[in-house]
């Protein structure tokens, strides 16, 4: 199973990138970070649609899509690991996780997703969402391997 994190914006050098890279290096599953940007000044709805197009273009064509969105399903770490494990065990070749821009994802993109995932009702900076996601992917990997990291 291959993982793609497609995100709006660029993670610059600094503590956030160092932390992201630390978790990314621990991943046993192949992982690609695809960063996209729309630099034109567009109305919010157009910008969301354009960012969705860029995110989808950054993903493998047959990937199961997971959008991070405040309107999504809240899972605990075990539940998330079970969801990922089910995809792995049923032969999913690619999982692509989508982190949108400031306006979020358009409804049309959310409808295409196998899972719309929320980290809860709080709002997090998009760069921090990457770190939360990569840590939870690493934790899922460890849970599925029976490693004690999850309980430490």
C-alpha positions, 0 to 999 in steps of 0.5 A: 500500500502506498500513501500520498499526502496531497496538501495545499501550501508549502511546508517551509524549513523549520520545526514543523518540517523537521517534525513531519520529516521525523515521522515520514522517515519512520513510515514503512509504507511508501509515502509521497508528499505532494504540495500544490498552490494556487497563486492567483487571487480568486473568489473563495468558491473558485479558489476551493475548486481550483485547489481541489483540481490541483489536489486530485491531479497530485494523487494516483488515479486509482487512489482511495481518497481521504479528505481532512475536513471539519465536517468529517468523521471523528475516529480514535486512533484504533478506529483509524488504524482499523480503517487503514488496515481494512484498506490494506488487507483488501488490496488497496494499492494507494491511499491519498490524504487531501489537506485543503486550503483556508476555505476547505474542500468543496462538496463535490470533492468530499463526495468522491472520498472513501472517508472524510476525516475530522480531527475534531471541532477545533480549527488547526493550521494546515501545516499542523494538520500535516503533522497530526496526520503523519503521526496518526498514520505512523501510529496506525502502522504501529497499531497494525504491527502490534507495536507498543508505541501506541500504548506508550 
